[in-house]
Every structure is written in structure tokens, then in C-alpha cells.
Amino acid sequence: MNLRWLSSRNKYSQGDATCRLSRVKQIFVCRSRMQIVDLKIAFMGDSMKRTAVILAKLGLAILSVAIGAGAQTSGQPAPAQTTTPGAPAAPTAKRPPQAKTQPEFDAWKAADANKADPAALEKATNDFATKFPDSELRVLLFKNAMRAYQAANNSDKTEAMGRKVLGLDPDDPEALVVVAEVLAERTRDTDIDRDQRFAEAATMAQKATQTIDTDISVPAGTPQDKIDAYKGGLRAQAFSIGGAIEYKKDDFAAAQESLQKSIDAYPSDPDPVVVLRLALALDKQQKYPEALKLANRAVEMTQDNTPIGTPARHERDRLQQLTGGAARAQPQTPPKN
């Protein structure tokens, strides 16, 4: 995109269009009637906070049960899982992390009490890891520190804590998704190592889709709906990352497929960023009626004058002009294409 600086108000000129750079999410909003809204959507901001909220809420529901079970059953064999005759065998879940001693467990609780302060939690986690270098509970603390920094939009620390988790458990799907998200968000077209960073992020996201069923610690008694929701949220984000990378690389057909998989993985609460990006991927392929349906859905999911709501409305208006009218009323979740 050839842009010319117009003023100190973050406005640029491109042909007959005027584009405004939103500092909140690095989105170029182009006001040309017949020009595709060029979204330079960063993963950080609303999308990353959404990921943090969903995964933390669902993940903590599981891990809180896991650590409690681990503290009470440390040293005891895991209960046998019952299966229905003739039913396919479920993937083997990992045993929840367990404390070996009461002092270790007490130290974990004291460190984990700092969750409201990411920096304090990081320090407490490092201190705990130094004092208990072989503790299984280290991964829980580093994961909570990762989540805390993610919620605070501190990408450097989020990635650092995520890599700490992966250093202890290379297959952890949540850490894989979070680090992949940061890598994809922070990679620019002008980066010398752009392709390598995109490749690493895509590999991590793909690996997460493969380890979700095998590398989540789920103790006996965890409600199945919590497990399913957590896995669905992880899958949705993993596919979203892949779709975003493909979109940035101008592979719009592959982006369409990945973004649709993201929506299908967590249909009860699709991400409006994913819905809008899917509309744009369809638009880029000149599939205007289908794109309009998704753009309308993105509008329904957002408020005007917001980082996603504003470009969603511009994209809807553009597609309405191209198709000659509004799309039909949409169902609760975006349709498959």
C-alpha cells in the first residue's frame, strides 16, 4: 500500500481514499467507497484480551480442580477411568501436576496469590522455581504469569512466560497458542525474519491443534462441558492464528478455510475479528454475497466507533454497493462457505 503522510492526525492518502491509522489496533480504515478495507489487525488489543479472558476462565476452572486433586492424591495411583463397551477410546489425558511435599504446596499457594500483579507473580514464580527446581507446579505458575501479562497486553512478557511454559512442557497447547499469537501479532511485512517468524507461529498453532486432546491435565470429576469449552476455545484461537498469517501472506483461500474452522471450533462465541477477517478473505476472492453475510454478522457483534466495529461497517457498506443491497438475515453463527 503506497501511503502518503497528510497531517499529524495519522491520516494518509491513497488515490481517492483517505485512510486513518487507529493506534489502538493498527487498523487502516479507508473511506473509499469501492476499496476493500485494509485491515492491519494486530493480535494484541481486544483480540488478545479476549483470548486471555476465555482461556483463563476456562483453564483456571480446570486447573483449580487439578491442583486440588493433586494436593490430596499426591503419591496415590490415579483412579481408573470407566469406558462404555464398544465406545471409541478417549485420548489419554495427562496427570495433573502434583506437589511432592506440604511446604512445596504452601509455597505454590503463596506465589499464586500474586495473580493480580503480573510483575509480582513473575518474581514469585522465579523464586519458587529456584527453591523447588524439580516441582511439577512450576508450569502452573509460569502459565498464570503468561495469562496475567497477556491480559495486560504486555507482549514481550507474555511471550517470555509462554516460552518458560514450553521449556517445561513443549506440547502445552495453551502456551503454544499464546506464543504463536504474539509472534504473529508482532511480525511486520518489513521484518527481515518475517517468513521465519510466521513459520514458527504457524507451526506452533498447528501443533496446538494436535496436542489439545493429549496434553491438557484434566483430573477425574472435571465437568465435560468445561473441558469441551476449553478445548474449543484453544482450537478456535489456533485456527484463527493460522488464518491471520495466511491472510497476511495473501493466501485468501487458505485463510478462508482456517478462519471458518476457527468459527466452527467455538460457535457459541465467535470472535468478531475472525468473522470480519473471514468477510475480507471472501471479498478478496470476489465472493461478495458471502462476504456481505459475514460483514453483517461482524456489524451485529460490534459497536460503532470501535476498533473492529468501524471497519466492519465500512466493509458492509462497500459490499452492499457491490451487491446492490443488504444480505438476508443471518443465523446465530456465520454460515459455512
C-alpha positions in Angstrom: 0.0 0.0 0.0 1.5 3.3 -1.1 0.5 5.8 1.6 1.4 9.5 1.8 1.5 11.3 5.1 -1.1 14.1 5.2 -1.0 15.5 8.7 -0.1 14.9 12.3 -3.5 13.2 12.8 -2.4 9.8 11.5 -4.1 10.4 8.1 -2.8 9.1 4.8 -3.7 9.5 1.2 -4.1 6.6 -1.3 -5.7 7.6 -4.6 -9.2 8.9 -3.9 -9.3 7.3 -0.4 -8.4 8.8 2.9 -7.1 6.3 5.5 -6.8 6.8 9.2 -4.4 4.8 11.3 -6.0 3.6 14.6 -3.3 3.4 17.2 -5.4 1.1 19.3 -5.3 -1.9 16.9 -3.2 -0.7 14.0 -6.1 -0.7 11.5 -6.1 1.3 8.4 -9.7 2.4 7.8 -10.0 3.5 4.1 -13.0 5.6 3.3 -13.1 5.0 -0.5 -16.5 3.6 -1.4 -15.1 0.9 -3.7 -11.9 -0.1 -1.9 -11.6 -3.1 0.4 -11.0 -2.1 4.0 -7.3 -2.9 4.5 -7.2 -4.3 8.0 -3.7 -4.4 9.6 -5.2 -6.1 12.6 -2.8 -6.8 15.4 -3.5 -9.8 17.6 -2.8 -7.7 20.7 -5.6 -5.4 22.0 -9.2 -6.6 22.0 -8.5 -9.9 20.4 -5.6 -10.8 22.7 -7.6 -9.7 25.8 -10.5 -11.8 24.6 -8.2 -14.8 24.3 -6.8 -14.2 27.8 -10.3 -13.9 29.3 -11.7 -17.0 27.6 -8.7 -19.3 28.2 -8.0 -18.0 31.7 -11.6 -18.5 32.7 -12.0 -22.0 31.3 -8.4 -23.0 32.0 -8.5 -21.9 35.6 -11.7 -23.8 36.1 -9.8 -27.0 35.1 -6.5 -26.2 36.8 -8.1 -25.2 40.1 -9.6 -28.7 40.2 -6.3 -30.2 39.1 -4.2 -28.7 41.7 -6.7 -29.5 44.5 -6.8 -33.1 43.3 -3.0 -33.2 43.1 -2.5 -32.0 46.6 -5.0 -34.5 48.0 -3.9 -37.5 46.0 -0.1 -37.0 45.8 1.6 -40.4 45.9 -1.7 -42.2 45.2 -2.4 -44.0 41.9 -4.8 -42.2 39.6 -8.3 -43.6 39.6 -9.2 -45.8 36.7 -11.4 -44.3 34.0 -14.5 -46.1 33.1 -15.4 -46.6 29.4 -18.6 -47.7 27.7 -18.3 -51.1 26.0 -18.0 -50.6 22.2 -17.3 -46.8 22.6 -14.1 -45.4 21.0 -11.2 -44.9 23.5 -10.8 -41.4 24.6 -7.4 -39.7 24.2 -5.2 -40.3 27.3 -5.1 -37.1 29.4 -2.1 -36.0 31.3 -2.0 -36.4 35.1 -2.4 -33.1 36.8 0.7 -31.5 38.3 1.2 -32.5 42.0 3.1 -31.2 44.9 5.6 -33.7 46.5 5.5 -32.1 49.9 3.3 -29.8 52.0 5.9 -27.0 52.1 6.1 -27.1 48.3 2.3 -26.9 48.1 2.2 -24.0 50.6 4.9 -22.1 48.6 2.9 -22.6 45.4 -0.2 -21.1 47.0 1.7 -18.1 48.3 3.3 -17.5 44.9 0.0 -17.9 43.1 -1.7 -15.4 45.3 0.1 -12.6 43.3 -2.0 -13.2 40.2 -3.4 -9.6 40.3 0.1 -8.2 39.8 1.9 -9.7 36.8 5.4 -8.5 37.8 5.0 -9.7 41.4 3.7 -13.0 40.1 6.7 -13.4 37.8 9.1 -12.7 40.6 7.3 -15.1 43.0 7.3 -17.7 40.2 11.0 -17.4 39.6 11.7 -17.6 43.3 9.5 -20.7 43.6 11.3 -22.3 40.6 14.7 -21.6 42.3 13.6 -23.1 45.6 11.8 -26.0 44.0 13.7 -26.7 40.8 12.0 -30.1 40.2 8.5 -29.1 41.2 5.7 -30.0 38.8 3.8 -26.9 39.9 6.3 -24.6 38.2 4.4 -24.9 34.9 1.2 -23.7 36.6 2.8 -20.6 37.9 4.5 -19.7 34.7 1.2 -20.3 32.8 -0.6 -18.0 35.2 2.1 -15.4 34.8 1.7 -15.7 31.0 -2.0 -15.2 31.3 -1.5 -12.2 33.6 0.8 -10.5 31.1 -1.4 -11.4 28.2 -4.4 -9.7 29.9 -2.2 -6.7 30.5 -1.3 -6.6 26.8 2.4 -6.9 27.6 3.5 -8.9 24.6 7.2 -9.2 25.5 6.5 -10.7 28.9 3.6 -12.8 27.6 6.0 -14.5 25.1 8.7 -14.9 27.7 6.4 -16.6 30.2 4.9 -18.7 27.4 8.3 -19.9 26.4 9.1 -20.7 30.0 6.0 -23.0 30.0 7.1 -24.6 26.7 10.5 -25.2 28.2 8.8 -27.3 30.9 6.1 -28.8 28.6 6.8 -28.4 24.9 3.4 -29.7 24.0 1.3 -27.4 26.2 -1.5 -26.3 23.8 -2.3 -23.1 25.6 1.3 -21.9 25.7 1.7 -22.8 22.0 -1.3 -20.8 21.1 -0.4 -17.8 23.1 3.3 -17.6 21.9 2.1 -18.2 18.3 -0.4 -15.3 18.7 2.3 -12.9 20.0 4.7 -13.9 17.2 2.1 -13.4 14.5 0.9 -10.1 16.0 4.4 -8.6 16.3 5.6 -9.7 12.8 5.6 -6.9 10.2 5.9 -7.2 6.4 9.2 -5.3 6.6 10.8 -7.6 9.1 13.9 -9.4 7.7 12.9 -12.6 9.5 9.2 -12.2 8.6 8.9 -15.6 7.0 10.7 -17.4 9.8 8.5 -15.8 12.4 5.4 -16.6 10.5 6.6 -20.2 10.0 7.3 -20.6 13.7 3.9 -19.2 14.7 2.1 -21.4 12.2 3.9 -24.5 13.4 3.1 -23.7 17.0 -0.6 -23.1 16.2 -0.8 -26.3 14.2 0.9 -28.3 16.9 -1.6 -27.0 19.4 -4.5 -28.4 17.4 -2.7 -31.8 17.7 -1.9 -31.7 21.4 -5.2 -30.3 22.7 -6.6 -33.8 23.3 -3.4 -35.2 24.8 -1.6 -32.5 26.8 -4.3 -30.9 29.0 -4.3 -32.0 32.6 -7.8 -33.0 33.4 -8.5 -34.7 36.8 -11.3 -37.1 37.3 -14.6 -35.3 38.0 -13.9 -32.3 35.8 -17.2 -31.4 34.1 -17.2 -32.4 30.5 -18.7 -29.1 29.4 -15.7 -27.2 30.9 -13.3 -29.5 29.1 -15.1 -29.2 25.8 -15.3 -25.4 26.1 -11.6 -25.0 27.0 -10.6 -27.2 24.1 -12.9 -25.4 21.7 -11.5 -22.0 22.7 -8.0 -23.2 22.1 -8.8 -24.7 18.7 -10.6 -21.6 17.7 -7.6 -19.4 18.5 -5.1 -21.8 16.9 -7.1 -21.8 13.6 -7.5 -18.0 13.9 -3.8 -17.5 14.1 -3.2 -19.7 11.0 -5.9 -17.9 9.1 -4.5 -14.5 10.0 -1.0 -15.5 8.8 -2.4 -16.8 5.6 -4.4 -13.6 5.1 -1.2 -11.5 5.6 0.5 -13.7 3.1 -2.3 -13.1 0.6 -3.3 -16.7 0.5 -7.0 -15.8 0.8 -8.4 -19.3 0.0 -6.4 -20.9 2.8 -7.3 -18.1 5.1 -11.0 -18.6 4.4 -10.7 -22.3 5.3 -8.7 -21.7 8.5 -10.9 -18.8 9.7 -14.1 -20.9 9.1 -12.5 -23.7 11.2 -11.9 -21.1 13.9 -15.6 -20.1 14.0 -16.8 -23.7 13.9 -14.5 -24.7 16.8 -16.2 -22.3 19.2 -19.6 -21.5 17.6 -21.2 -20.3 20.7 -19.0 -17.2 20.9 -17.1 -16.4 17.6 -14.5 -13.7 17.7 -15.7 -10.6 15.7 -12.1 -10.1 14.5 -12.2 -13.6 12.9 -15.7 -13.0 11.5 -14.6 -9.7 9.9 -11.3 -11.2 8.6 -13.3 -14.0 7.0 -15.5 -11.5 5.3 -12.4 -9.8 3.9 -10.9 -13.1 2.8 -14.1 -13.7 0.8 -14.1 -10.2 -0.5 -10.5 -10.6 -1.8 -11.8 -13.6 -3.7 -14.7 -11.6 -5.1 -17.2 -13.7 -3.3 -19.2 -10.7 -2.5 -22.6 -12.1 -1.4 -20.9 -14.5 1.1 -18.6 -11.7 2.3 -21.6 -9.4 2.9 -23.2 -12.0 5.1 -20.1 -12.2 7.3 -19.7 -8.4 7.3 -23.3 -8.0 8.5 -22.6 -10.6 11.3 -19.5 -8.6 12.3 -21.6 -5.5 12.5 -24.1 -7.2 14.7 -21.4 -8.3 17.1 -19.7 -4.9 17.5 -20.4 -1.3 18.4 -19.8 1.6 16.0 -16.7 3.7 16.6 -14.7 0.8 18.0 -11.5 -0.7 16.6 -13.5 -3.6 14.9 -16.9 -2.1 14.7 -15.9 0.8 12.5 -14.1 -1.2 9.8 -16.8 -3.8 9.9 -19.4 -1.1 9.0 -17.2 0.2 6.2 -16.8 -3.2 4.8 -20.5 -3.8 5.0 -21.2 -0.6 3.2 -18.7 -1.4 0.4 -20.2 -4.9 -0.1 -23.7 -3.6 -0.1 -22.8 -1.3 -3.0 -21.1 -4.1 -4.9 -24.0 -6.5 -4.5 -26.8 -4.0 -4.8 -28.3 -4.4 -1.4 -28.2 -5.9 2.1 -27.8 -9.7 2.6 -30.5 -11.7 4.1 -30.9 -12.0 7.9 -28.2 -14.2 9.3 -28.4 -17.1 11.8 -26.7 -17.0 15.2 -23.3 -18.2 13.8 -21.7 -17.4 10.4 -22.6 -19.9 7.7 -20.0 -22.2 6.2 -18.9 -21.3 2.7 
